[in-house]
Amino acid sequence: MNEHLTIKKVSGKKELKKFILFPFKLYKNNKYWVPPLISDEIKTLTAANPAHDFCSVEMWLAYKNNEIVGRIAGIINNRANTTWNRKDVRFGWLDFIDDIEVSRLLVETVINWGKSNGMTSISGPLGFTDMDCEGTLIEGFDRISTMSTIYNYPYYSHHLEALGFEKAVDWVEYKIFIPEFIPEKHKRISQIVQNKFDLKIKKYTDSKKLVADYGQAIFDLVNEAYAPLYGYVPLTQKQIDYYIKTYLPMINLKMVTLITDAAENLLGVGISMPSLAKALQKAKGRLLPFGWYHLLKALKCKNNKALDLLIVALKPEYQNKGVNALLFFDLIPVYQQLGFEYAESNPELEINEKIQSQWEYFKTQQHKRRRAFTKEI
């Protein structure tokens, strides 16, 4: 190993900030990378994140000639390992220069930490939970990222393969063009399933009332609908409370659609929001002094042509029955009214035919792919 290449465990606020800021330097002139808000990263990587109740985490920075050249986080999600009967250490927040010795040192550091804690495999890039960014980008390097995904250089996956990793799972992402009119078949299916199951479309104009009526139910539904998906672990009550408080109040309620049965039980939910990608690029990771202005402008749909699909969830017994058509039967006119031209699906498991089948009546382009890697240790 190069005598000038060293690795240091992150400890304290000063080093955590260096850890968070490294990709800002690595991707400084890249027009496709979307920076996170630094304040959000601090919350995620410290005790403010309820996932720390059941996850162990360590972070490291790699230095070459006293300059930071890479970073990595090692995570042991005890609930995930219990749920999926594994002894897996995750790696996430992985960034590095194009030097195999740097990536090797970072990965081997997490492997050794995992082994010392009884782990027998390593997987990633993954976060604490499914609510974090996951998967190395392997297609779509010339497309702007979203606030919910990782952007990385093409050499990342080559390094991981050279270090003995194999594919665990792929996610695909679609660009879904907003139609001028609701497709006839889509409209017909919506009307049939609404009548057949006696379903209601519910909308809210008051976020406090939405939270009071269905805040808990939305995340209970997410837990139920996402349970079979790769590595998913049901959100704890503490996490649900955190997400309700942090995210639901900032959502544009026009872009939230609920589907209930006759007794007002929640069966489906679609939550989308204007894309914040370009606003986040302008904010450069900070709300002050002017980052808040760019984000607020994007949230108000000022000259914003793109939207992000954040959550689409249906109760398992209503999946594959056309009920999801109702969500977009309601949302398409909203998207048209707000001036959107296309939606970003964000990552969908390539084997999740249920979710991908809902795009069959739309013009789409599968334009990104990302991969989680794994190997035994």
N, C-alpha and C positions, 0 to 999 in steps of 0.2 A: 504493500500500500504506500502511496506517495506520503513521504514524511511530513509534508505540509498540509495534508488533508486530515482534518480532525472533526469530531462530532461532539456536541454539547447538549445536555438535557436542558430544556427551557425551565427556568424557575424565576418567578417574580414578574411584575408588570412590565418592566423594561424589556426583558427578553421575549415576553409574550407579544409585545408590540412589534418587535423585530420579526418574529415568526409570522405575524399577520401581514406585515408590510413587504415581505420578500417578493411575493408575486407582483406587487405593484411595480417593482423594479424590473423583474423578469419579463413582464408583458407591457412595459411602458409605452412602446410604440406600436402595439398590436391593436388593430381596429376591431377585432372580433372578440377580444376578452372583455368581460363585464365585471368590474370590481365589486366586491361586496361592500356593504357599509361596515366600516371598522368597528363601530359601536355594536353592531349585530354579531360580528365575529367574536368580540370580547365576551358577550353574553353567552354565546354558544360554547365557547371553550373554557368557561369558568363555572363556578357553582350556581350561577343564575339559571343555568340550563337544568331542568329537572331530570334529564337523562343521566346526570352525574350520580343520581341516587342508586343506579344499578349498573353503571359503567365505570371501569377503571381506565384512566387515560394518562399517557405521557407524551410529551412532544420534544423533538430534537431539531437542532439546526446544524447543518454541515458547513464547515469553514475550509477554504483553501487559501493559504497565504493570508489568513486573518480576514478574508472576505466571505460573506455568506453566499453559498452556492447551492443550497438545497434545504428543504424542510420536510418533515414527516410527523404524523401523529400515530401513535399506537393505541388502539381501543379494544378493551375486552368488554363486550356487552353480555353480561351474565344472564340476562333474561332471554336474549336471542339464543345463546348456547343451550340453555335449558329447553327452550321451545323446540329447537331444531336438533337437539341431541348431538351437539358438536362441542369441540374444544378449539374454538377458532379465535385467533387474534386478528383484528381488522387493522388495515392501514388506511389513512385518509390524509387530507391536506398535504398531498404529495406534490411537490414541485422541485425541479432541479435543472441545472444547466445540462447541456448535451455532453455528459462525461460519464461513462459507464462506471467508473470507480466511485463517483459521487452517489449515483443511484444504488449501487451495490452496498455501499456503507450505510445508507439510510435504511434500506430494506433489511439488511442483516442485523441492524440495531433493533428493529422491531421484532424480528424473528427471535433474537436472543432474549429479549424482554418477555415475549410470549412464552418461550420454552421455560423460562424461570418461573412462570406462573402456571405451568402445567398444560399449556396449549399444544396442540398437535398439528394445526394447520393455520395458514395465513390467507386472508382474502381482502380484496379491495380494488380500487378505492371505494370505501364505504364510510359513512358518518356514524354518529351515535345511533341514529334511527333512520327510517325511511323518509323522514321529513328533512333530512340533510341531503346535500348534493352527493351523488354517487356515480361511479363509472368513468373510466378513461375514454375520452373522445377518440374514436378510430375512423370516423367519416364525418365530413362537414366542417373541415378546418377553415373554409372560406365563408362560413356563415356566422353571423353575430350570435353569441351565446344568449342565454336568458338568465334571469336572476336566480332560477332554480337549478341551474346546471353548472358543471365544471367545463371550463375551456382549457385545453392544453395543447402543446406543440405535438406534431406527428411523431417525434422520436420517443415519446413516453412509452407507448405500447411496445416499441421495438426493444427498449431497455428491459421492460418487464418480461418479455418473451425470452430475451437473452439470459435473464436471471432465473429461468426455469419455471415461470408461471404459465398456466394454461387458462383457457376460457372457462369461466364459471357460468356466466349468463350475459346476454346482450340486451340492451334497451334500444328501441328505435324511436325516432322523433319525426313528426309529420308537420308540414306546413299545410294548413287547411284553409282553402280560399272561401271567403264568405260569399255565398251565392246571392244573386240579385233577388231571387224569389226562393221561398221554401220549396225544395223538390217535391213534386206531386206525390211520389211514392212515400216520401217521408211524412208528408201531411196526412196521407190516407192511413198510414200505420199509426200515427199519433191519435187520430180520431177513433180508430178501432180499439186500441188498447185502453184509451181513456174510458170509453163506454163499457168495454168488457170487464175491467177491474174496478170500475167506479172510482177513478182517480181524480185528484184535484191538483191544479197548479197553484202554488202559493208564492206570493211576492210580499216583500216588506219595504217600507219606506223609513222605518225607525230601527237602527241597529241595536238599540237597547232591548227593544221588543223581540227582535229576532233572536238575540242571545237568550233572553228570558224564556222564550217559547221553544227554541230548537237548538240552542248552542250545544248543550250536552248531547242531544240526539244526533246532531251532525257527526260528531266525532265517535260516538258509539257506532254509527252506521259505517264510518270509515274503518273502524276496527274490524267490523264484521265482514265488510266487502273485500278488504285487502288481506285478510288473514291467510289465504293460500299463497300469496305472492312471495317471491324469493326473499328470504331473510326477514320477512316482516314480523314485528313483535307488537302486540296491542299496546296502544298508548296507555300509560297509567293515568289515574285521575289527576294527579299533580300536573302531568304534561297537558292533559286536556284543558285544565283550568288556565294554564300558561298560554296555550294557543288561542283559546277563546278571548282572553284579555289582550293578547298582543296583536292578533291578526284580524279577527272579525270586525272590530270597530272601524278599520281603515278600508274595508271592502266597499266598492260601489254597489249598492244594493240592487240597482237595475240589472247587474250582472250576476246575481244570485237567484237561482230557481230551485224551489223545493217541490217534490212530488209526494203527496200524502194519499192515504186511503180515505174512505168515507168517515172513519173515526179519527182523522187527523194524525194518524201514526205516520212517521217519516219513512218513506220507501226509497226515495232517491234524492240526490242533491247534485247540483252543478254550480261550481264557484269559479268564476274567471275574473280577470282584472286587466286593465291596460298594461301593455308591456312597459317595464321600467328600465329595460336594457340601456337605451340611449341616455336616459336621465341619469342612471347610475354612472355611466361613463363620464358625463359632464360633472357629476358630483365628486368624482375621484375619491370615493370612499367616505366622504364627510358630509354631514348635514349642514355644518356651518363653514363659512358664512353664507354660501348661496346654494348649497346642495339641496336644501329643503325646497327651494323655489323650483328647481328642475324636476324634482319628484312630484311636487304638487301639480305642476303643469301637466306632467304625464298622466297622473291620476285623474285629472279633469278632462283627459282625452283631447288636449289641445294639439292638433296636427299629429296625432298618434294613429298610425295605420295598423299597428299590430297589437294583439291581445294574447295573454297567456291563459291556458286552461289549467287551473290549479288543482281542482278536485272534481272528479266525476265518480260518483259511487252509487250503487244500487244494492238493495238487499239481495242476497244470493238467489232467493226463490223467484225474484223478478228479473233476473239477468237472462239475456237471450230471448226475451218475450216482447221486445220492441218498446219497453217502457222508457229507455234512454232517448228514444225519438222525441218524447214529450219535452225533455229538457231543451233540445235545440229547436223544437217547434216554437217554444217561448223565447229562446235567446237570440235566434237569428234576426228577428225584427229589431231587437235591442242593439245588436252589433251593427246592423245597417244604419240605424238612427244615429249611433255614435260615430259613424264614419270609419269603422274598421274595414280593412281589406283582407286580412288573413289572421288566422290563429296559430299559435305554437302549441302543439299537443303536450310538449315536454315529455320526458322519458316514459315509454311504455314497454313492458317486457315483450320481446319479440314473439314469445310463445303465447301471449295473452290475446287469443283470437276474439274473445268476448269484447274487449275494449276496442280493438282495431276494426271490428265489423261495423261499428257505428259510423265509420267514415265512408262507407261504401257508396253513399248517395252524394258525396261531395267530391269536388276536384281537389286532389291532394298531391303532395310531393313528399316522399320519404327522403329527408335531406340530411339527417344526422344519425349516427349510431355510436353507442358507447358500450364499454365492456367492463365487467368485474372479472378480475383474475384471481386464481387460487393456486395453492400448492401445499403439499404436506411438508411438515418441518420436523 
